[in-house]
Amino acid sequence: MAGGLDPQLKRALAERVRYYNELGIYDFYRREPAEANPSTIEGAVIQANPTIQPELGEQMTLSTKAAIAVPVAPETDLFEVASPKPESGVTDPLQALRLIREDLGDCTRCRLHKQGRKQIVFGVGNPDAELMFIGEAPGADEDQQGEPFVGRAGQLLNNMIKAMGLRREDVYIANIIKCRPPGNRTPERDECDTCSPFLMRQIAAIKPKAIVALGAVAAKTLLAINAPMSEFRGRWFDFRGTKLAVTYHPAFLLRDPRQKKEAWKDLKMVMRELGMAIPAKGTE
């Protein structure tokens, strides 16, 4: 596709984007081209239909159509053209993050704004960070202070970061969703789907060299793969132009401290990828 999109296909895709806009869907993102993986929805669809054409779209359900990664030429990101973001063209990551936060506003896009959240927890850290940690959702302390990972789990995460030879200020920390679910319940799929596009924009602005997904919810949402932690850990995933690793959520480590040694193995894998010196002893 070195020559760009066919004009007819471009018009058809533009009409599709407008159709989604009329349904109230404005946030789009696409995965980097990759070999079809049958364990994901889009992988299964593409593997079964390697020559999907736009006219077949009407024969699929809306959820299936949304899962298909449309092959767009790198120099022509149609979704960005049809639905430009405020941070488009901004090269300063700090300014881009500010624009994303302004665009998020006092979000009412899902039910969580009616279920007791005190404030939105956007993200915190170095906008030029090489390493980004992504958790599940804010808890009570985070909802109170407006910053991710400030409670007991946050203190453990700070120790994990310190054990790597870094400071909290050196990395960037965010969550899949930005509002506390009532009773700290697990976020629902539609809540993750509604909120995660803003996280994707944060990742695009920061451009970290590595991402660490904390826990199964973060891993499953980011990778669109339903698998146990044993299959996520100990390997690298290619994710939107960067590397993604998975380890246990600090809250889980508080409940089962025996797994801290396993989490340290994951962090050492990350440190090797980033060319960092590995201390002889990890966090307790």
C-alpha positions in Angstrom: 0.0 0.0 0.0 2.9 2.3 -0.6 0.8 4.4 -3.0 -1.8 5.2 -0.3 -5.5 4.3 -0.2 -7.6 3.9 -3.2 -9.9 7.0 -3.5 -13.0 4.9 -3.6 -11.9 3.0 -0.5 -11.0 6.2 1.3 -14.5 7.6 0.6 -16.1 4.4 1.8 -14.0 4.5 5.0 -14.9 8.1 5.6 -18.6 7.3 5.3 -18.1 4.5 7.8 -16.4 6.9 10.3 -19.3 9.4 9.8 -21.7 6.5 10.5 -20.0 5.7 13.7 -20.0 9.4 14.7 -23.7 9.5 14.2 -24.0 6.6 16.7 -22.0 8.7 19.2 -18.7 6.9 18.6 -15.8 9.4 18.2 -12.7 7.6 19.5 -10.9 5.3 17.1 -7.6 3.6 17.3 -5.9 0.9 15.3 -3.4 -1.7 16.2 -0.1 -1.8 14.4 0.0 -4.4 11.5 0.7 -7.8 12.9 0.4 -11.4 12.0 -3.2 -12.6 12.6 -3.6 -14.1 16.0 -6.6 -16.5 16.3 -6.8 -15.9 20.0 -8.1 -12.3 19.4 -11.4 -11.4 17.8 -9.8 -9.5 15.0 -7.2 -12.3 14.5 -9.9 -14.9 14.1 -11.9 -12.8 11.7 -9.0 -11.8 9.5 -7.6 -15.4 9.6 -10.9 -16.7 8.4 -11.4 -13.9 5.9 -7.9 -12.8 4.7 -9.3 -10.6 1.9 -12.0 -8.7 3.8 -13.6 -6.0 1.6 -15.6 -3.0 2.7 -18.8 -4.2 1.1 -18.8 -7.2 3.4 -19.2 -4.9 6.4 -23.0 -4.9 6.3 -23.0 -8.7 6.7 -21.2 -8.5 10.1 -22.4 -7.4 13.5 -21.3 -4.0 14.8 -19.1 -5.5 17.4 -17.3 -7.6 14.9 -16.8 -4.7 12.5 -15.4 -2.6 15.3 -12.9 -5.4 16.1 -11.4 -5.6 12.6 -8.1 -3.7 12.2 -8.5 -1.8 8.9 -5.1 -1.7 7.1 -4.4 2.0 6.7 -1.2 3.3 5.0 1.1 4.9 7.6 1.1 8.2 5.8 -2.7 8.3 5.6 -4.4 7.6 9.0 -8.0 8.1 7.9 -9.4 8.0 11.4 -7.2 10.9 12.4 -8.3 12.9 9.3 -12.0 12.1 9.9 -11.9 12.6 13.6 -8.9 14.8 14.5 -7.8 15.1 18.1 -6.9 18.3 19.8 -3.3 17.1 20.3 -2.8 16.1 16.7 0.4 17.7 15.4 1.6 18.6 18.9 5.2 17.4 19.5 5.5 18.4 23.1 4.2 15.5 25.2 3.4 17.6 28.2 1.2 19.9 26.1 -0.4 16.9 24.3 -1.3 15.4 27.7 -2.9 18.7 28.8 -5.0 18.8 25.6 -6.1 15.2 26.1 -7.1 16.0 29.7 -9.0 19.0 28.5 -10.8 16.9 25.9 -11.7 14.4 28.6 -13.3 17.1 30.6 -15.7 16.2 33.5 -16.4 13.0 31.7 -19.9 11.6 31.6 -19.3 9.0 28.8 -20.1 6.0 30.9 -22.2 5.1 34.0 -19.4 5.6 36.5 -19.9 9.4 36.7 -23.3 8.6 38.3 -22.0 5.9 40.7 -20.1 7.9 43.3 -16.8 8.9 41.7 -15.4 12.1 43.3 -13.0 13.0 40.5 -11.3 11.8 37.4 -7.9 10.2 37.9 -6.0 11.0 34.7 -2.4 10.0 35.2 0.8 11.2 36.7 4.5 11.2 36.0 7.1 12.2 33.5 5.7 13.0 30.0 9.0 11.9 28.5 9.1 8.7 30.4 10.7 5.6 28.8 8.6 3.4 31.1 4.9 3.5 31.7 2.9 1.5 34.3 -0.8 0.9 33.6 -3.2 -0.5 36.2 -6.8 -1.3 36.4 -8.8 1.5 38.0 -8.6 4.1 40.8 -9.4 3.0 44.3 -10.8 5.0 47.2 -7.5 6.9 48.0 -6.9 7.6 44.3 -10.5 8.9 43.9 -9.9 11.2 46.9 -6.6 12.5 45.8 -7.0 12.5 42.0 -3.7 10.6 41.5 -3.2 6.9 40.5 -1.6 4.5 42.9 -1.4 6.5 46.1 -2.9 4.0 48.6 -1.3 0.8 50.0 -0.9 -0.7 46.5 0.6 2.6 45.4 3.2 2.5 48.1 4.2 -1.0 47.0 4.4 0.2 43.4 6.7 3.0 44.6 8.9 0.4 46.2 8.9 -1.7 43.0 10.0 1.4 41.0 12.6 2.3 43.6 14.0 -1.3 43.5 14.5 -0.8 39.7 16.7 2.2 40.5 14.1 4.7 39.4 11.9 7.3 41.1 8.1 7.6 40.7 8.8 10.9 39.0 10.8 9.1 36.3 8.0 7.0 35.0 4.4 7.6 34.0 1.5 5.9 35.8 -2.1 5.6 34.6 -5.1 3.2 34.7 -7.3 1.6 32.1 -10.3 3.6 33.4 -10.1 7.0 35.1 -13.1 6.8 37.5 -13.4 4.6 40.6 -15.9 1.8 40.2 -18.3 1.5 43.1 -17.0 -0.7 45.9 -13.7 -1.1 43.9 -15.4 -3.7 41.7 -13.7 -4.9 38.5 -14.4 -2.5 35.6 -17.1 -3.7 33.1 -16.1 -4.3 29.5 -18.1 -1.3 28.2 -16.5 1.0 30.8 -13.0 -0.1 29.6 -14.0 0.3 26.0 -15.3 3.8 26.6 -12.4 5.0 28.6 -9.4 3.2 27.1 -9.2 5.4 23.9 -8.0 8.3 26.1 -5.3 6.0 27.6 -4.3 5.1 24.0 -3.9 8.8 23.3 -1.8 9.2 26.4 0.5 6.4 25.3 0.8 8.0 21.8 1.8 11.3 23.4 4.4 9.8 25.8 5.8 7.2 23.4 7.4 5.1 26.2 10.0 2.5 25.2 8.2 -0.1 27.5 4.9 -0.5 29.2 4.1 -2.7 32.2 0.5 -3.8 32.5 -0.3 -4.4 36.2 -2.7 -7.3 36.5 -5.0 -9.3 34.3 -7.6 -6.6 33.7 -5.0 -4.2 32.3 -3.4 -7.0 30.2 -6.6 -8.3 28.8 -7.9 -4.8 27.9 -4.7 -3.6 26.2 -4.0 -6.8 24.3 -7.5 -7.9 23.6 -6.6 -11.4 24.6 -8.5 -13.4 27.2 -5.8 -15.5 28.9 -4.5 -16.3 32.4 -1.6 -14.4 34.0 0.6 -17.4 33.5 0.4 -16.9 29.7 0.9 -13.2 29.9 3.9 -13.1 32.1 7.5 -13.7 31.1 7.2 -12.5 27.5 7.1 -9.3 25.5 4.1 -8.2 23.4 4.4 -5.7 20.5 1.9 -3.0 21.3 1.3 0.2 19.3 5.0 0.6 18.4 6.4 -0.2 21.8 7.0 -3.3 24.0 4.5 -4.4 26.6 5.1 -6.7 29.6 2.7 -8.0 32.2 3.2 -8.5 35.9 1.0 -8.8 39.0 -1.0 -5.9 40.3 0.5 -4.5 43.5 -2.9 -5.1 45.3 -2.6 -8.8 44.5 1.0 -8.8 45.8 -0.3 -7.3 49.1 -2.8 -10.2 49.3 -0.1 -12.8 48.3 3.4 -11.6 49.2 4.9 -14.9 48.0 4.5 -13.7 44.5 6.7 -10.7 44.9 9.7 -12.7 43.8 7.8 -13.5 40.5 7.0 -9.9 40.0 10.7 -9.0 40.5 11.5 -11.4 37.7 9.1 -9.5 35.4 10.7 -6.2 36.4 14.2 -7.5 35.7 13.0 -8.5 32.2 11.9 -4.9 31.7 15.1 -3.5 33.0 17.1 -5.7 30.6 15.0 -4.4 27.7 15.7 -0.8 28.7 19.4 -1.4 29.2 19.3 -0.7 33.0 21.6 -2.1 35.6 19.9 -4.8 37.7 20.3 -4.5 41.5 21.2 -7.7 43.3 18.1 -7.6 45.4 14.5 -6.6 44.7 11.8 -5.0 46.8 10.3 -6.7 49.7 
